[in-house]
Amino acid sequence: MKIKKAVFPVAGFGTRFLPATKSTPKEMLPVVDKPLIQYAVEEAAEIGVKEFIFITHHAKSSIDQHFKKNESLFNMLINQGKEDLANSIKDIGGTDAKFISIDQGDPKGLGHAIGCAEDSIDDDEYFAVILADDLIFNKGNNVLKQMKEAAIKTNKQVLALEKVNQEDISKFGVVSTTSTNERISYLDDIVEKPDAHKAPSNLAVVGRYIFNKSIFNFIDEHNAGKNNEIQITDAIQKDIDNFIGYEFEGERFDCGSKVGYLKANVFLGLENEELREELQIYLRGIKNL
């Protein structure tokens, strides 16, 4: 199975991060030294993705600009002897990377955003969907690699799953399972943002999906679901027999929340060899925590 395309829904306005996101898209907020969207693009590139499809808004041109070549900046850094920095901005996503932007218009929900990519997906191919808000770190196989292996093993479309505490479960799509084999769960239902006492399990769908083009047959753009939005959960539910859930290995940070974003910066700062020692000294020295 080859997955050559990935879809990134990035049309939201990031209101929880105002005023920072008044002119800067949330996906361009940096975690240590890279914007959130670049972590997502690099994750997709690791499984062979060559075409990166941004479902965006016309006010978010800085995302497009970030992935365009900047020869003058590259040459300036080379001339200054800053080769490492020059290489950090060269060929983001790979030498053959192709970036496409599709204007969603009015954000009408995740299902609507994914549906905007239909004309870019071929009939016989699988594709990934990545929500850049969910930054997932793993020193081994990244989450998409794990999900791709599960898709190959089962010949099914795949949802990334994570066990979530009851007090948070109503923020997610939640699956009902018939059986589990290691990290793979076989599904019989999925519910969008259920009340905690009605949730069918503690397994929530988080921001990674592997679909094939059949998903577009089930996205109903004329009938809104929960919160009056076109929910991708509703489309999945209609074809649930063709999906599995995969409980991935890795540390997820909800960078759509301020606390999650701060945790991601601390965690990845400690993973950075240049920053680790000084940051550890600072954190150990904080009193009255």
C-alpha positions in Angstrom: 0.0 0.0 0.0 1.3 3.4 -1.0 0.0 6.5 0.6 1.1 9.4 -1.6 -1.3 12.2 -0.4 -2.1 13.7 2.9 -4.9 16.2 3.7 -4.4 18.9 6.4 -7.6 20.7 7.5 -6.2 24.1 8.6 -9.1 26.6 7.9 -10.0 27.2 11.5 -9.4 30.6 13.2 -7.7 29.4 16.4 -9.8 31.6 18.6 -8.5 30.0 21.8 -5.1 31.5 21.0 -6.2 35.0 20.4 -4.6 37.6 20.1 -1.6 35.5 18.9 -3.7 34.1 16.1 -5.2 37.3 14.9 -2.7 37.5 12.1 -0.7 34.2 12.6 -2.5 30.9 11.8 -2.6 28.6 14.8 -0.8 25.9 12.7 2.2 28.3 12.3 2.7 28.7 16.1 6.2 27.3 16.8 6.9 24.3 19.1 10.6 24.9 20.0 11.8 25.9 16.5 9.3 24.5 14.0 5.6 25.4 13.4 3.0 22.8 14.2 2.2 22.3 10.6 5.8 21.4 9.7 5.8 18.6 12.3 2.7 17.2 10.6 4.1 17.5 7.1 7.3 15.8 8.1 5.4 13.0 9.8 3.5 12.4 6.5 6.7 12.6 4.4 8.1 9.7 6.5 5.5 7.3 5.1 6.1 8.4 1.5 3.6 11.2 1.1 4.6 13.5 -1.8 1.5 15.6 -2.2 0.4 17.8 0.7 -3.1 19.2 0.5 -4.0 22.1 2.8 -7.7 22.7 3.3 -7.4 26.3 4.2 -8.8 29.8 4.3 -7.7 32.8 2.1 -6.5 34.6 5.2 -3.9 31.9 5.9 -1.3 32.6 3.2 1.6 32.3 5.6 1.2 28.5 5.6 1.7 28.4 1.8 4.6 30.8 2.1 6.3 28.6 4.7 6.6 25.7 2.4 7.8 27.7 -0.7 11.5 27.7 -1.5 13.3 30.9 -0.3 16.5 30.9 -2.3 17.7 34.3 -1.1 17.4 33.3 2.5 19.0 29.9 1.8 22.0 31.5 0.0 22.4 34.1 2.7 22.7 31.4 5.4 25.1 29.4 3.3 27.3 32.6 2.8 27.2 33.2 6.5 28.5 29.7 7.2 25.2 28.6 8.7 24.8 25.4 6.8 22.7 23.7 9.4 20.1 26.5 9.4 20.2 26.6 5.6 19.4 22.8 5.4 16.6 23.3 7.9 14.6 25.4 5.4 15.5 23.4 2.3 13.1 20.9 0.8 10.7 20.7 3.7 8.5 17.6 3.0 11.1 16.2 0.6 12.7 17.1 -2.8 9.6 15.9 -4.7 7.1 17.5 -2.4 4.0 19.2 -4.0 1.9 21.6 -1.9 -1.7 22.3 -2.8 -4.1 24.7 -1.1 -7.9 24.4 -1.4 -10.0 27.2 0.1 -12.7 25.7 2.3 -14.7 28.9 2.3 -16.9 28.8 5.4 -15.6 26.3 7.9 -18.5 23.8 8.3 -16.8 21.1 10.2 -14.1 18.4 9.7 -16.3 16.3 7.4 -16.8 19.3 5.1 -13.0 20.1 5.2 -12.1 16.6 4.2 -14.8 16.5 1.5 -13.1 19.6 -0.1 -10.2 17.2 -1.1 -12.3 14.8 -3.1 -11.2 16.0 -6.5 -7.6 15.6 -5.5 -7.9 11.9 -4.6 -7.8 9.1 -7.2 -10.4 6.3 -7.1 -8.0 3.5 -6.1 -5.8 5.3 -3.5 -5.6 5.6 0.3 -4.7 8.9 1.8 -3.9 10.3 5.2 -5.7 13.1 7.2 -3.7 14.9 9.8 -4.9 17.4 12.4 -1.8 19.4 13.1 -3.2 20.4 16.5 -2.4 16.9 17.7 1.4 16.7 17.9 2.3 13.1 18.4 5.9 12.2 19.4 7.5 8.8 19.1 11.2 7.9 18.8 10.4 4.8 16.8 7.8 4.5 14.1 5.6 7.6 13.9 1.9 7.2 14.4 1.1 7.2 10.6 3.7 4.5 10.0 2.0 2.4 12.7 -1.4 3.0 11.2 -0.3 2.2 7.7 1.0 -1.1 8.9 -2.4 -1.8 10.5 -4.2 -0.8 7.2 -2.0 -3.2 5.3 -2.6 -6.0 7.8 -6.4 -5.7 7.8 -7.2 -4.0 4.5 -9.3 -1.5 6.4 -9.4 2.2 6.8 -7.8 3.3 10.1 -8.7 5.7 13.0 -6.0 6.6 15.6 -7.3 5.8 19.1 -6.3 6.9 22.5 -7.7 6.1 26.0 -9.2 9.3 27.4 -10.3 10.1 31.0 -14.1 10.2 31.5 -14.1 14.0 32.2 -12.6 14.6 28.7 -14.4 12.0 26.7 -17.2 14.3 25.6 -14.7 16.3 23.6 -14.1 13.5 21.1 -15.5 11.0 18.7 -15.7 7.7 20.7 -15.8 4.2 19.3 -17.6 1.0 20.3 -15.5 -2.1 19.8 -16.4 -5.7 19.2 -12.9 -7.1 19.8 -9.3 -6.1 20.2 -6.2 -7.8 18.9 -3.1 -6.2 20.5 -3.5 -2.5 19.4 -6.1 -3.1 16.7 -9.8 -2.7 17.6 -12.6 -3.9 15.5 -15.5 -1.5 15.6 -19.3 -1.6 15.5 -20.1 2.1 16.2 -18.7 5.6 16.7 -20.4 8.5 18.4 -19.5 12.2 18.2 -18.9 14.0 21.5 -21.2 11.8 23.7 -22.2 12.7 27.2 -19.7 11.1 29.5 -22.2 8.7 31.0 -23.3 7.6 27.5 -19.9 7.1 26.0 -19.6 3.5 24.5 -15.9 3.2 25.7 -12.9 5.3 26.8 -11.3 5.0 23.3 -11.4 8.3 21.6 -10.5 9.2 18.0 -7.6 11.7 17.8 -6.1 13.6 14.9 -4.9 10.9 12.5 -6.9 9.0 9.9 -6.2 6.8 6.9 -9.0 6.8 4.4 -9.7 5.5 0.9 -11.8 7.4 -1.5 -15.0 5.6 -0.4 -15.2 8.0 2.5 -16.5 10.7 0.2 -19.6 8.6 -0.6 -20.7 9.0 3.0 -19.9 12.7 3.7 -23.3 14.4 3.7 -22.8 18.1 3.1 -26.5 18.8 3.3 -27.3 17.5 6.8 -25.2 18.8 9.7 -24.6 16.7 12.7 -23.4 17.5 16.2 -22.9 21.3 16.9 -24.5 21.9 13.5 -21.3 20.9 11.7 -20.6 18.3 8.9 -18.9 15.7 11.1 -16.5 13.2 9.7 -17.7 10.9 12.5 -21.1 10.6 10.8 -19.5 9.5 7.6 -17.4 6.9 9.3 -20.4 5.6 11.3 -22.3 4.9 8.0 -19.4 2.6 6.8 -18.1 1.4 10.2 -17.5 -2.2 9.0 -14.7 -0.9 6.8 -12.8 0.7 9.6 -10.6 -0.4 12.5 -9.2 1.6 15.3 -5.5 1.6 16.2 -4.2 2.5 19.7 -0.9 4.0 18.7 2.4 4.2 20.6 3.5 7.7 21.3 2.9 10.9 23.3 0.1 13.1 22.1 0.0 16.8 22.9 -3.3 18.7 22.3 -1.7 21.9 20.9 -5.2 23.3 20.3 -5.2 24.0 24.0 -2.9 26.4 25.7 -1.8 23.9 28.3 -1.2 21.2 25.7 0.8 23.6 23.6 3.0 24.6 26.6 3.5 20.9 27.5 4.6 20.2 23.9 7.2 23.0 24.1 8.6 21.7 27.4 8.7 18.1 26.3 10.3 18.7 22.9 12.6 21.2 24.5 13.9 18.5 26.8 14.3 16.2 23.7 16.5 18.8 22.1 20.2 18.2 22.8 21.1 21.9 22.5 18.4 23.0 25.0 18.0 20.0 27.4 20.6 20.8 30.0 19.8 24.5 30.4 16.1 23.8 30.4 16.4 21.0 33.0 18.4 23.4 35.3 15.7 26.0 34.9 12.8 23.6 35.6 14.6 22.1 38.6 15.1 25.5 40.0 11.4 26.6 39.9 10.1 26.6 43.5 6.6 26.4 44.9 5.2 24.3 42.1 
